[in-house]
């Protein structure tokens, strides 16, 4: 029976993992910067989502035909 060998990541795999961490950090930092520079963005986004939901709910309420009685 063969003894299991532990997988040792190659140097390129380690660099790739480090690169992903840096990318996540940069994206998170940019998101925080945008939110801090213009806090009104959050309110605008919430209002936009509400508007889209209201339009969706309205379209659902008007598109179903009445049953034949």
C-alpha positions as CSV (number, residue, x, y, z in Angstrom):
1,X,0.0,0.0,0.0
2,X,1.3,3.4,-0.9
3,X,1.8,6.0,1.8
4,X,-0.2,9.2,1.1
5,X,2.0,12.2,0.1
6,X,1.0,15.6,1.3
7,X,0.4,18.1,-1.4
8,X,2.9,21.0,-1.3
9,X,1.7,24.0,-3.3
10,X,4.1,25.2,-6.0
11,X,5.6,28.7,-5.7
12,X,3.3,29.8,-8.6
13,X,0.2,28.7,-6.7
14,X,1.4,30.6,-3.6
15,X,1.9,33.7,-5.8
16,X,-1.6,33.3,-7.3
17,X,-3.2,33.1,-3.8
18,X,-1.3,36.2,-2.8
19,X,-2.4,38.0,-5.9
20,X,-6.0,37.2,-5.2
21,X,-5.7,38.6,-1.7
22,X,-4.3,41.8,-3.1
23,X,-7.1,42.1,-5.6
24,X,-9.7,41.6,-2.9
25,X,-8.0,44.2,-0.8
26,X,-7.9,46.8,-3.6
27,X,-11.5,46.3,-4.5
28,X,-12.7,46.5,-0.9
29,X,-10.6,49.6,-0.4
30,X,-12.1,51.3,-3.5
31,X,-15.6,50.4,-2.4
32,X,-14.9,51.9,1.1
33,X,-13.4,55.0,-0.6
34,X,-16.5,55.5,-2.8
35,X,-18.9,55.1,0.2
36,X,-16.9,57.5,2.4
37,X,-16.5,60.2,-0.3
38,X,-20.2,60.2,-1.2
39,X,-22.4,58.8,1.5
40,X,-25.4,59.7,-0.6
41,X,-24.6,56.7,-2.8
42,X,-26.2,54.3,-0.4
43,X,-29.5,56.2,-0.2
44,X,-29.6,56.5,-4.0
45,X,-29.0,52.8,-4.4
46,X,-31.8,52.0,-1.9
47,X,-34.2,54.3,-3.7
48,X,-33.3,52.7,-7.1
49,X,-33.9,49.2,-5.7
50,X,-37.3,50.3,-4.3
51,X,-38.3,51.9,-7.6
52,X,-37.4,48.8,-9.6
53,X,-39.3,46.6,-7.1
54,X,-42.4,48.8,-7.3
55,X,-42.3,48.7,-11.1
56,X,-41.9,44.9,-11.0
57,X,-44.8,44.4,-8.6
58,X,-47.0,46.7,-10.7
59,X,-46.2,44.8,-13.9
60,X,-47.0,41.5,-12.2
61,X,-50.4,42.8,-11.0
62,X,-51.5,44.0,-14.5
63,X,-50.3,41.2,-16.7
64,X,-52.4,38.3,-15.5
65,X,-55.7,38.0,-17.3
66,X,-58.9,37.5,-15.4
67,X,-60.4,34.0,-15.4
68,X,-63.4,33.3,-17.5
69,X,-66.5,33.1,-15.3
